C-alpha cells in the first residue's frame, strides 16, 4: 500500500501545514506580546514624564497660591 508523504514532514508524522500554522500563530503571538510590551513601556514613560513635569512646576503653583492668598 503506497503512503502519501507529500503533506508530512520527514521528522514527524504531523502534516507540514499544521506545523506551519502553529509556527505562524506562535510568531503572531510573539509579535502581539512584543507590541504590548512596547505600548506599556511607552505609557509608563509618558506617565513618568507627566509626573516629573508636575513635580518640577509644583513649587511655582505653591508660590502663586501663597501670593494670591496674601
CORSUL-V369797 format. One record per residue. N is the residue number from 1. RES is the residue in one letter. PSI is psi in whole degrees, 0 to 359 (* if undefined). BURIAL is # if it has 24 or more other C-alpha atoms within 12 Angstrom, else .. D_FIRST is the distance of its C-alpha to the first C-alpha in Angstrom with 2 decimals. Layout:
BEGIN
N:RES:PSI:BURIAL:D_FIRST ; N:RES:PSI:BURIAL:D_FIRST
END
This chain:
BEGIN
1:X:121:.:0.00 ; 2:X:144:.:3.84 ; 3:X:132:.:6.52 ; 4:X:108:.:9.79 ; 5:X:9:.:12.53 ; 6:X:322:.:15.29 ; 7:X:8:.:16.95 ; 8:X:155:.:16.90 ; 9:X:155:.:19.30 ; 10:X:334:.:18.60 ; 11:X:330:.:21.15 ; 12:X:156:.:19.97 ; 13:X:0:.:17.09 ; 14:X:133:.:19.70 ; 15:X:140:.:19.30 ; 16:X:331:.:21.89 ; 17:X:321:.:23.62 ; 18:X:321:.:24.58 ; 19:X:317:.:25.86 ; 20:X:321:.:27.88 ; 21:X:316:.:29.34 ; 22:X:317:.:30.36 ; 23:X:318:.:31.89 ; 24:X:314:.:33.68 ; 25:X:323:.:35.08 ; 26:X:317:.:36.20 ; 27:X:320:.:37.96 ; 28:X:318:.:39.52 ; 29:X:319:.:40.77 ; 30:X:320:.:42.21 ; 31:X:319:.:44.05 ; 32:X:317:.:45.39 ; 33:X:319:.:46.58 ; 34:X:318:.:48.19 ; 35:X:321:.:49.89 ; 36:X:317:.:51.16 ; 37:X:318:.:52.61 ; 38:X:316:.:54.30 ; 39:X:317:.:55.76 ; 40:X:321:.:57.06 ; 41:X:317:.:58.54 ; 42:X:317:.:60.26 ; 43:X:318:.:61.65 ; 44:X:320:.:62.94 ; 45:X:319:.:64.61 ; 46:X:317:.:66.29 ; 47:X:317:.:67.50 ; 48:X:320:.:68.94 ; 49:X:317:.:70.63 ; 50:X:315:.:72.22 ; 51:X:316:.:73.37 ; 52:X:322:.:74.86 ; 53:X:317:.:76.62 ; 54:X:321:.:78.11 ; 55:X:326:.:79.27 ; 56:X:327:.:80.84 ; 57:X:346:.:82.72 ; 58:X:317:.:83.71 ; 59:X:326:.:87.02 ; 60:X:317:.:88.05 ; 61:X:321:.:87.45 ; 62:X:318:.:89.32 ; 63:X:318:.:92.22 ; 64:X:316:.:92.33 ; 65:X:320:.:92.29 ; 66:X:319:.:95.05 ; 67:X:319:.:97.11 ; 68:X:332:.:96.75 ; 69:X:342:.:97.71 ; 70:X:*:.:101.03
END
